[in-house]
Amino acid sequence: MTEQPQLHSTIVAMVSLAAGIAANHPAMGQCQLRKLREAGVPEHQIKTVIEIARHLRDEAAQKLDAEFDREAGLEQQPVIETAAACCGSTASGQSCC
């Protein structure tokens, strides 16, 4: 079995930052932010990662709430629909795909 190349540390930090935000992790990605800034990742790229992660987190929470309301017989909240059932955009128009 051949060894696969490792992901670049900035990619790992971006993925970890996004996952932490999307999962509401209490550490809130402070370590990853520091690593990305120390590596010279442009602030606009960091902000894009944060925006997409928050969008996915919020979209998931809204869909979960709508399903719960439907099952509980409560007033239905609007269900967020995403393009092709898996791809949406953030408020600024940033694609999540």
Summary of the structure (lengths in Angstrom):
residues: 97
radius of gyration: 16.7
end to end distance: 31.5
largest distance: 55.4
contacts: 228
relative contact order: 0.13
helix: 55%
strand: 4%
